[in-house]
Amino acid sequence: MEEKAKPLILILCTGNSCRSHIAEGILQEVAGDVLNVQSAGSDPAGFVHPLAVTVLADIGIDISGNSSKHMNEFLSSEVETVITVCDNADQACPSFPGQANRHHWPFPDPAKAEGTEEEIRKIFEKVRDDIRRVFTDYGLSRKNSI
């Protein structure tokens, strides 16, 4: 019997440096055994923000090997679900082949945080925790439906 490919879930934001990588790491942790989770940006920054890596490492998730990608890399992929995590990416998002679902769950951009190092880190942690709640619930519901 042929093994069915995991549904591709593409998480998009503008820069693909913070929010989308945090969401990708969390969803991969929760449901990576049944979902192929990827992230990309409409205007990729070209790097993964070091604080995104740090705040996920704090909860046991390693995204240090992730890279910033353009959403056009997925235009020929069978993307089952697109989830945008910022308003700019939601507006710029094309349709992908096979796309059955689209969700828009915006979060503030922690890369724009200002203040002391500690204040900025707290903002990254809050955004991580907010993303964690939403994407853990989504991942568990998807896992239970497959």
C-alpha positions in Angstrom: 0.0 0.0 0.0 1.3 3.4 -1.0 1.9 5.9 1.9 -0.1 9.1 1.5 1.9 12.3 1.6 1.4 14.5 4.6 -0.7 17.6 3.9 1.4 20.7 3.3 0.6 23.5 5.7 2.3 26.8 4.6 2.6 29.6 7.2 3.1 33.0 5.6 4.2 36.4 6.9 5.9 39.3 5.2 9.6 38.8 6.3 9.6 35.1 7.2 12.0 36.0 10.1 9.9 35.7 13.3 6.2 34.9 13.5 6.0 32.4 10.7 9.0 30.5 12.0 7.7 30.5 15.6 4.4 29.1 14.3 6.2 26.6 12.0 8.3 25.3 14.9 5.3 25.0 17.2 3.0 23.3 14.7 5.8 21.0 13.6 6.3 20.0 17.3 2.6 19.4 17.8 1.6 17.7 14.5 4.7 17.2 12.4 4.1 13.5 12.4 0.9 14.0 10.3 1.5 17.4 8.7 4.3 18.8 6.5 4.8 22.3 8.0 6.7 25.0 6.2 6.9 28.8 6.4 7.7 31.5 3.9 7.4 35.2 3.3 6.0 37.6 0.7 9.2 39.7 1.1 11.6 37.5 3.0 14.2 39.1 5.3 16.8 36.5 4.4 17.4 35.4 8.0 15.6 33.9 11.0 15.6 36.4 13.9 17.9 35.2 16.7 15.3 36.0 19.3 12.8 33.8 17.5 15.3 31.0 17.7 16.0 31.8 21.4 12.4 32.0 22.7 11.5 28.7 21.0 14.6 27.0 22.4 13.4 28.2 25.8 10.4 25.8 25.3 12.4 23.0 23.8 11.8 23.7 20.1 14.9 24.0 17.8 14.5 26.2 14.7 18.2 27.1 14.4 18.4 25.2 11.1 15.4 27.1 9.5 15.9 29.5 6.7 14.0 32.5 5.3 12.2 31.5 2.1 10.0 33.3 -0.5 6.4 32.1 -0.9 6.9 31.7 -4.6 9.1 28.6 -3.8 5.8 26.9 -3.1 3.7 28.0 -6.1 4.2 24.6 -7.8 3.6 22.6 -4.5 0.3 21.0 -3.5 -0.4 23.3 -0.5 -3.4 22.1 1.4 -3.7 25.0 3.9 -2.3 28.5 3.9 -2.1 30.3 7.2 -1.2 34.0 7.2 0.1 35.5 10.5 0.3 39.1 9.4 -2.0 41.4 7.4 0.6 42.2 4.6 1.1 38.6 3.8 -2.7 38.0 3.9 -3.1 40.7 1.2 -0.1 39.5 -0.9 -1.0 35.8 -0.7 -1.6 34.0 -4.0 -3.6 30.8 -4.4 -1.6 27.7 -4.4 -2.3 24.4 -6.3 -4.5 22.1 -4.3 -5.2 24.7 -1.7 -8.3 23.7 0.2 -8.1 26.0 3.3 -7.0 29.4 4.2 -6.8 31.0 7.7 -5.7 34.5 8.7 -4.5 34.7 12.3 -2.5 37.9 12.7 0.0 38.5 15.5 2.1 41.6 16.3 5.6 41.7 14.8 8.1 41.2 17.6 10.9 42.3 15.3 9.5 45.9 15.5 9.6 45.9 19.3 11.5 48.7 20.9 13.0 49.1 24.4 15.7 47.4 26.5 16.9 43.9 25.6 14.8 42.5 28.4 11.6 44.4 27.2 12.1 43.2 23.6 12.6 39.6 24.8 9.4 39.8 26.8 7.5 40.9 23.6 9.0 38.0 21.7 7.9 35.6 24.5 4.4 37.0 24.5 4.0 36.6 20.8 5.5 33.1 21.1 2.9 32.3 23.8 0.0 33.7 21.8 1.1 31.8 18.7 1.6 28.7 20.8 -2.0 28.7 22.0 -3.5 29.1 18.5 -1.2 26.7 16.7 -1.3 24.0 19.4 -5.1 24.0 19.3 -5.0 23.9 15.5 -2.4 21.2 15.4 -4.2 19.0 17.9 -7.5 19.4 16.0 -5.8 18.5 12.7 -4.0 15.5 14.3 -7.3 14.2 15.6 -9.0 14.6 12.3 -6.4 12.6 10.2 
